[in-house]
């Protein structure tokens, strides 16, 4: 599906006095989501750590970089989906759906809608460990789509559960493992505290679908309590949440266990420091995601975009650098790619789309971002997302 087809379809409908109800920019999606969602679900996705300073800094950092368009270049079309590789794999797009959990608090279709929309829009889907739906059902919904699996890493005492999750991910066609490092405990999020809302502790599968369907977790729960998960969902939800968010960080040496149980690419998500990026190279990782977790974990920290160039310069081509946090438009995607990211993860925009439109809402948001990316590059004289075309030379630092 060509990103430009969005415009053709929209203007064709316009001739019949039909308009799209979802809107075409982030501010509209955000407002529609606010109007649609209950206060606690809205607070969960909109809210960030502390005063939301880092969240705002993530967004505003993109305005520090400006494109310098070139003219009279032989650009008749823009190839944002070339024979492009990330982590040694052919990917359908430089855009990916960031791993966001608890999708059923935003829409009844939950992860199934998001996974299906990603396939139809032609972007990589990254499934969250905090899914409300089993891995098997999500993989089925994603069909022939390209997908990675994100791991909230259980403690070493539950390596049996970790190994089980990785076996299931491999069996269900997830081609890379994305390990989140910055969320072994949830951050200080005032809006969630105001509403007294932690969706993981609801007595159902919200955020716990991975554990509720895991054979190892189910068996150990039954042995411990003498009853099935279904007979005591409240206790099961609390225990699974404690398994994902144990309160203790892993060490670099613990990565050996993951490598022993996963034979594909491994990516570390949440790297914000040059020294950590260098350690990722030392320990043989395939990639990192430069990410502040959308400002949801640590307030008053640096933004993802401001550290991206120095991290890219430090690791060179020794591993692939992916990017996450603050992306609100196709031009934001282009800037992150120009600064050295190989793939750009989209978070809140698609969640808002899910809230007001289910699968079609997610697909619409993704298509808008793709169309904005393609047209903006094309009009700037950039023919491809490859480094020889889209790089730092096409940007200028703002002086105001």
N, C-alpha and C positions, 0 to 999 in steps of 0.2 A: 504494500500500500504506500503510494507516494505521499510524503508529507504535504505536498502542494495540492493533493486531491481534496484536502479539507476546504480550501478556498473555493475550488470548483463546485463542490457540493453545496457549500453555504450560499454562494451567490446564485446558484440555480434555484435553491429554495426561496431566496429573496425575491426572485422574479414572480413567485407565486404568493408573495406576501407571507411567507413562512420564515420565522426567525428561530435561531437556536436558543433554548431556554437556559442554557448553562453559562453563557458569557464566554469571553475570550481572553481574560487576563486574571492574574492572581487575586487582585483585590475583589473582583466579583465572585470568584470561587470561595474566597474566605468568608465573605459576607453571607453567601447562600448557605454555607456550612453552619455558620453561627445561627442563622435563622432556623435551620433544620434540626440541629442536634439538641438533645437535652443538655442542661447546663453542665452536668458532670462529665459527659462525653466530650463536649466542646472544650471544657477546661483541660481535659487530659491531652487533647491533640494541640490545642493552641498554646497551652502553658509551657513554661520553661523553668529552669532553675533560677532561684533568687529573684532579682529584679528584672530578669530577661535581658540584661545588658548584652550578654554574649550572643543571644539569639538575634538581637538587633544588629550587633556588630557583624555577625555572619552575613546578614542581608546587605548591610550598607557597604561592606568591604568590596562588593562588586562594582560599586560606583567609583571606586578608586582607580579603576582601569577603564580606558576608553578605546574604542576601535578607531583606526585611521583608515578610512576607505580608500581603495585604489581604483583608478578608472582606465578605460580602454584596454582591459585585459581580456583574453579569450575565455571568458566564463559564460557559457550558455546554460549551464546547469550546475548544481552543487551536489557533490556526491557525499552525503553524510552516512551512507551505508555502503562503503567500499568493501573490498576483500580485506576486512579489518580484523585484527586479532587482539584479544586481551587475554592474558594468562595463557598464551599459546593456543587459544581457541578462536574459531571464527564466531563472531558475535553479530547479531542482527542490527545493532545500533550502538553508538557510543553512550546512549542513555540507558539507565537501568532503574527499575523500581526498587527503591531503598527498602530494607527490611523494617517494617512497622508491624507490631503485633496487635492483638485484641481487635481485629477488624470487625467483629460482630457488634461492638459497641457503636460503630459508625453506620452499619447497614446490615440488615438481616442476612444478606448473601455472603458477607464476610470475605474471607480469603479466596473463596471460590471465584467470586466476582473479579477480584484484583488479578488473580493468576490468569484467568481467561482473557481479561482485557489486555494484559501484557502481551500474551501470545498474538492477539489480533492486531495490536498496535505495532508489533514487531520490535519489542524491547526485551532485554533480559529481566527476568523476574527473580528477585532475591527474597526467599521465604524466611520469615522470622521464626525463631524458636518459640516465641510468645504467641504462636498461632492459636486461634480458637477452633481450628479445624485440623483433622489428622493430616499428617504428611502425605499419606496415600491419596486422600481426596484432593488435596491441593495439587499434587503432581498430575492427577487425572484432569483437573480443570485447566491446567496449563498445557495439556496436550503435547504437541510437538514443539512447544516453545523452548527457548533457551533459559535455563534456570540454575541459580546457585542456592546454597543453603547457608543461612546464618546461624551460628551457634552461640547461645548464651551458655557458657562453659560450666558444667557442674563441677563441684569440688572433687579432688582426687579420691576421696572416700566413696564417690559414686562413679568411678571410672566404668563400672559395669553398665550404667545408664548411658554414659557418653559413647561407649563402644556400640551399644544398641542403636542409638540415634544415628551414628555414622553409617552403620550397616544399612539402615533403612534409607538414608539419604542416597547412598550409592545405588541401592536397588531401585530407587524411584527416579533415576535419571538426573539427579543434581550433579553438575559437573565441576563445581568448585566449592570449597568450604570457606566461609567468611566468619572469622572468630572475633566477636565483639569483646574488647578489653576494658571498656570504661563503665560497665554496668553490672559489676558484681554486687552492687547495692544501688537502689534507686536514689536519684538525687533529691535535693531539697526543692520541692515544687509547690509553691504556695497555693496555686489554684486547686491542686488535688487535695491539699490539706484543708483548704476552705470548705470543700465539698465533702471532706472525710471519705474520699473516693480512691480506692485501689482496686481496679477491675480484676486483678489476679486473685483476689480473696473472695470473689463471689462464689457461691456454692454450685458452680456449674463449670462448663468447659471454657469459659471466657479466658483467653490467654493460656489455657492449660491443655489444649487439644493434643499437643505433642506428647505430653506425659500420660494423659488419660488413655491414649491409644498405644502406649509403648509396652511391649510384653514384659520387659525386665522390671520396669517401674510397677506395673500392675501386680506382678508376682510378689515382689518384695513388700508391697503395701498389704497384700492379702496375708502373707506370712506374719507380718508385724501386728496387724489388727484383727486377724481372724474373720475378715469380711472383705467384700469387693469394693472397688472404688465407687460403683454406683450406689452402694448401700450407705456411703458416708462421703458425699461429694465435698462437703465443707472441709473435712480433715484432709482429703486428697488434694484439694486445691491449695491449701496452706502448705502441705508437704512438697508439692511440685514447685510451688513458688520459691520455697526455701532451697530447693535443688537448683533452680536456675539462678537465683540471686542469693548466694550463700553468705555474702558479706566479706569474703576473703578473696584477694586477688591470686591468680596463678603466677608462676615464675617462668622465666625463659626456658629453664630446663624441662618444664612440664610439656613443652611443645613436642618433645620426643614421643610422648604417648599418642598425640594426634597424628604424627607422621607414621607411626606404626599401624594405625587403624584407618588411615585415609590415604589412598594412593593417587589422588588428584592434586590440583593446585590448592594451596592454603594461603589465605589472605588475612592479615590482621587489621581489624577495623578500630579506629580511635587513636591512631598514631598522630601526635601533634608536635613532636620534638625531633630534631635532627638526629640526636644520639640514639633515640629509639628506632628511627628509620635505619640507621646504620647497623644496629643490633639485629634488625629483621633480616638484613642482608647477611650478616655473620651467621645467623642461625638457619639460613637456607630457605627463607620464606619466598613465595612466588610473587606476593604482592602485599600492598598495604592500602588502607583507606584513610586518607587524611580527613578526619571528622571530629567535630565537637559534639556529636550526637544532637545536632540542631540546637545547641545551647541548653539542652535538657538536663545535663548532668552537673556541670561545674559553671557557675556564673563568674563574671569578671575574669574570664580566661581570654587568651588570644582567639581570634576567629580562624576558621579553617583556611580561608582563602589567603590570609596574610602570611601564613607559614608554608603554603603550598610551594611557591617557587624555591625557597631555600631547601625544602625537603627533596624536591625533584633534582636540584643541583647536587645535593649530597649523595643521592643513590644512583643517579644517571640511569643507565639501562640495565642495572643489576637486578631490578625487579620492577613490576608494573605498579604505578601509583594511580590509585582510584581516588575519587573525591566525593565528599558529601557535606551538606549543611549550607543553608541559606539560599539555595537555588530556587528562583521564582520565575524564570523566563528562559527562552531559548538563547538570548544573548548571554545570560549568566552561564549557561552550558558551554557556549563557545569560548567565553573568557577562561573558564576552568581548563578547557582543553588546550587553549593557547598557552596557558601557564604550565602545562606539562602533564595534566591528568590524562590517563588513557580511557577512562570511563567516568561518567558523572551520574551520581545517584540522586533520584528525585524522591523527596519525602512528603512534607505537608501538602503540596499541591494535589497529588493524587488521592490523598486521604480525604481532602475536601471534596474532590470529585466523587469518591465513593459515597460520601455521606448524602449528597443531594441527588445522585444519579445511579448508584449501584455500578454495575459493570460498564454501562454506557457512559456514566460520568467519569470513571477512571480513564476509559479509552479516549474520551473527548479531551481531557486534560493532557494526556500523553501526545495526542495528535497535534494539539495546539503548540506544545513545546517543540515538537519536531518541525512543524511548519515555520515557527518563529526562528528556530536555529537555521534551517535551510535558507530561508529568504534573507535573513540578516547577513549570513556569510556570503551569499550570492551577490547581494548589493554592496558588499564591502570588497568585492573582487577576490574572494577566497573560494577556490573550486573544490576543496577536499578537506576532511578533518585530519589528514595525514600531517606529520610534523613539518614536512617541507613546504606546506601551504599555510597551516594554522599553527602559529607559534608566537613567541613573545614579540617578534618584530612587527606584528600587526596591531600591537597595543601601545598605548601611551599612558603614563601615570598622570592622573588628574592633578592639576596645580591649585585647585580650590577645594 
